Amino acid sequence: MELINATKMTAGYTLGLERSCRESLIVAIKGTFSIPKDGERLALADEQLPLVLADEFEGEPGRSAPAREADFALRKARCDVLLRGSAYAPSGRPAVRVPVGLSVGAWRKTFAVVGDRVWARTFGGVTAGPPAPFVRKSISYCDAYGGVDDHDPDPSRHVWFMRNPVGRGFRTRSHAGLDGIAMPSCEEIGRPVEVPGENYVPMSFGPVGRYWSPRVGYAGTYDEKWQASRFPFLPVDFDEQYYQAAPSDQQIAYPADRLRVRMVNLTPDGIRDFELPKFEAPVHFFRRDGGVETQVAVLDTIVFEPDREMMSLVWRAARPLRRSAFEIAEILVGKPDRQWWIRRDEVEEPISEGTAEPVDESSHARPG
């Protein structure tokens, strides 16, 4: 099988397994764009990021926050909106607390980023120590409320905060030993972290771990019954919500129109306000029997990386296979011009990569 990429972006394919035990051919298209500054328009970056083939972490896998998730989910019912970056104090003046915000269309999320601080011992227990001023501070689930209460010498009594087991500040029983321990630096606006053991909401813009709650609950049941009757296929109670990498409050409907993007205190200049144009990403599957099937890939992942002045969009198409991947001879990604289709019909071998912009609405479609 050959993939013909008629875009200036990155494209690739793989096989995915449906819950029904049927295989699907997954095509992912990833475009990397420069984040516009005031008065600029969104434009493709000179360097196109590769597709992420396996989950990447900020530190030790499983013990740190996910940095980027693999780009080859089978499908997503909604669009994940993610951001990897830092909070910047307004005007570059050191601050102890900075509100950050991100909005895409009607969707919006805000929280506070606080300077470094530790739990301090008091007569009544422990309290939040004073935060240190900062100009720039990274945003991560590692810095949000959560973690593991492993203070008890008996490992069987250790407790994980499953909404964010890589965070910090969580303690269920004794507050002994907390004096001087680092506190979370990302928290809800209007509900600061003040008491260990409270059920605070972990605040970040990044992907949630695959084994975190509630995401792990969508993965299904892998027990002896599954081993005896379903292995190596997905369990019958597998839920495709598991494929969503963003927390539920960062999932939006597939973008169907132009959307306004606004970032607050996520760049040194304070505010970024720009438009996300409407894109189309057609995928053509050429069957070995001579037929052609066309899908419009859906935009289901938006990742902002303002510290690097870039963002990436991922479109996805999944084509169920009747027998095997050998039934598909070629995959064409993008919208080449009319002459491409004419030349293709005149030659037996596929032509070389085109240069058309596949996601530009003004691109030519295949002639009828």
N, C-alpha and C positions, 0 to 999 in steps of 0.2 A: 504494500500500500504506500502511496506517495502523497505527501501533503504539499500542495502548491499554495504558497503564501503570496497573494497579490496585495499585500499591505506593507506599510513601513513599520509595522509592529512585530511583536513576537507571537508565534502561534505554535501549537503542538497538540498531540492527541494521545489518548491512552484508552484502556478498557476499564469499565466499571461494572460492578455487580449489582443488579437490582435485588430487592427483597424477594421477588418472584423466582430468583435463581437465574434469571435471564441476563445475558451480558449486553452492555450498551457501549457504543463508541462515543467517547467524550472528546470534544474539541474545545480548547480554551484559547482565547485571543487576549493578549495583554498589551495595552498601550500605556506608555510612560509619557507624562506631560510635565512641562515646567509650570509651576504654580505662578499665575500672573501677579504682577505688582500693579499698582494704581495706574489705570488707563490702558493696561495691556490685555490681550486676549489669550485664551488658552491655546497652547501650541505644543506639538509633539517635541519631546526632548531629543537632543542629539544622540544620547545614549538610551537605548531601550533595555529595560531590565529583563532578565530572563524569567521564565516561568519557574516558580518555586516547586521543586519536586518532592520535598519532604519538609515537615514542620521545622522551623528554626526557633531557637530560644535565646533569651537574653543572657543566660548562663548555663548551668548544668540542666540538661533536658529532664523534665519532670519535677525539678526542684526550683525552677525559675519561671518567670512569665513567658508565654509564647511571644515571639517577636513577629514572625510571619508564619502563616499557615499555608500548607501545600495548595497550589492553584487547581488541583484536579478533583474537586468534589464532584460527585455524580450529578447533582443538581441542587439548587437552592430555591426555595419557594418565595423568598424575599431577597432584597439587596442588602448585603452587609456594608455598613459604613464604619470604617476603622481609621485610626490615626496613630501614628508613632512619632512622638516629638517631645517638646518641652514647653514649660510655662515661662514667659518672659515678663519681668516687671515693667510696667508702663514707663516709657521715656528712658529706660535704662537706669532708673533710680532704685536702689535696693529697697525691697519691701518684704514684710513678713508673711503676707497673705495676698494671693493674686487670683482673681476669678478668671477662669478660662471658659471659652464657649466655642461650639462648632454648630453650624446650621447648614442643612442641605434642603432647599425648598422649604416646606412647612415644618420639617423635622428640626429639632433643636435639643442640644444637651449642654449643660453647664455644671461646673463644680469648682471647688476651691483647691488651690495648691498652696501648701503652708511650708514655711522654712523648717529646716532640721530642728527637731526637738526630741526630748526624752521624757519618760515617765519619772516623776519626782515623788519621793516618799514624804508623806505628811502624817500628822497624828491620826487622821481618819482613814488612812490607807495610802493611795497614790493619786496623783493628779497630773494633768498635762503641764509640762514645763514650758517656759517661754520659747517661741520659735526664733530662729536666727534669720536675719535678713538675707535675701538672695536676689540676684539679677536674672539668673537662668536656672531652672530646675527641671530635671527630666520627669516625665509622666509615665508611670508603669504600675501594673498590678503588684509588683514587688514593693512599691511604696504606698500601696493602698491598705485599708484595714483588712486583716485576715491573719493567716499563718497557722501555726501548730502550737498547741499548748502541750509542751513536752517537759514541763517543770517537774512533774512527779517522777521519782526514780523507778516506778513500776511502768514499763512500756505499755502494758495493757490498759493503763489509765490515760494514755495520751489521747488528745482530741484534736481533730483537724477541723478548721473552718472551711467547709467544702465549697462555699461560694468563691473563696480565694485562698487556697491553702499555701500560696507562696507569699502572702502579704505579711504584715506585722501589726502588733498591738493586741492580738486576740489572747484572752486568758479566761478560763472558765471557773476555776476554783480559787486557789490561793493566789494572792497578789505578791507573795514573797518573791524576792529576786527580781522584781520589775524595775527597781530603782536604777535609773541610768540607762535603761533599755530604750532603743529607738522607737519612736512613735510613727504612725502613718503620716504621710505628707499630702495625701489626696483624700478629700472628704466632701460630703454634701454641703452645699450652701445652706445655712440655717440650721444645720445639725452637726456641729463640730464633734470630733472624737474627744471625749473627756473622761470616760470610764471604761476600764478593761472589761470585756465580757459582754458588752451590749451588742445587739444585733444590727450593727451599722452596715450600710450598703457600700461595698467596695467600689471606688470610683476610679475609672480609667477610660481610655478610648480604644484600647487594644483588644485583640482576640482573647476569648476565654479558653482555658485548657479543656482538652477533650474529656478528662476525668473529673472535671469540676461539676458542682451542682448549679443549675438543674440539667446541664447538657448531658451528663453521663446517663441520666435517666432515659434519654431518647435512644441510647445505643442498643437497648434490648437486653434479653436475658441469656446469659451464656452458662448454662448449668449442665447437669448430666443428661437431662432430657434433650437439650440442644445437641450435645455431643453425639448422642445415640441416633438422633433422627434428622438433624439439619447440617451438622458440620460437613464441609467448611463454609456453608452458605450463611447468610444473615439470619438471625432469629426472626420468628414470625411477628414479634412485637417490636421490631426495629422501626423507628420513626425517623423520617427524612429531615426532621428539624435538627437532627444531630449534625447535619452538614453545615448549619449556620455557624460561622466562626465568631460573629459579633454577639454581645449580650442582647437580650430581647429589646432593650430600649435603644438599640442602634441598628435595628432592622427596619427598612422602609420598603414600600412597594417598588417594583421595577420602575426606574425612571422612564416616563413616556413622553416627556416634554423637556424643554429647557428648564434648568434649575439654578437658582441663585445659591452660591456658596459664600459663607461668611465665617471667618476665623477671628477670634478675639483673644489677644495676648498669647497667641501660639507662634508668633514671629516677632523679631526684634522691633519691627515697625508698628506693632500693636494691632492693626486691623488689616485683614485681607478680605476683599469683597470682589467676587468675579462670577461669571456665568459658566455653567456647565452645559455646553450645547447638546442638542438632541443628536444622537448617533444611531447608525444602523450598522449591523455586522452580519451580513449573509454568509452562510456556509452551504456549499454545494457538495453533495455526496454522489459520486459517479459509481454506479453499480457495475459489476462485471458483465451483467446481462445487457448493458447498454443504456439503462435508465438513469435518470438524474433526479435526485430529491434535494430540495432546497429548504433550509430553515433559516430564520432570522435569530441569531444568537441573542440571548438576553443579557443585559448588563446586571450582574448580580454581586459584584464586589467593587467597592471604591476604597482605596487606601491612600490617605494623605500622609506625606512625610515632609512637613514644613521645614524641619531642620536641614533637609537636603534640597529644599526648594523644588520638590517634585511630588507627583501623585501618580497613581496607576489605576487604570480601569480594567476589569476583567469581564469579558463576555463569554458565555458558555452555551454550547449546544450538545444535546445527547441524542444519539440515534440508536434505538433498540436493534439488536442483531437477531436475525431469524435463525441462523446456524452458527456462523463464525465471522471473524473480521475479514476473511478472504472474500466475502461477498461484495466488499467495497474495493474498487480499484484505485480511486484517487479521491482526495478531498481538496476542494478549492475554497480558500478563505479570502473573502473580500469581494470587491466589485470592480473587476477589470473592465476596460472599455469594450465597445461593440466589436472592434477588430479582433480582440482576443478570442471571442467566441467563434468568429468566422475562421480565424487561423486554426483554432483547435479542431474544428470540424473537417479541416483540409489535411491534417497530418495525423499520423498514427501515434506518434510519441507526444507526451505532454510538453508544452513549450516552457521556456524558462520563466522565472518569477517576474511578475509585472511590477509596475511602479505606481499604480493607481491608489488613491486614498479610499479604502473600503468602507470606512465609517462616515464618510462625508455624504450627507443627504443629496448633494448635487451630482454625485457620481452616476454614471450611466448604468442602467440595469441591462440584463440579458434581453436581446431583442426577442419579441414575440414571434 
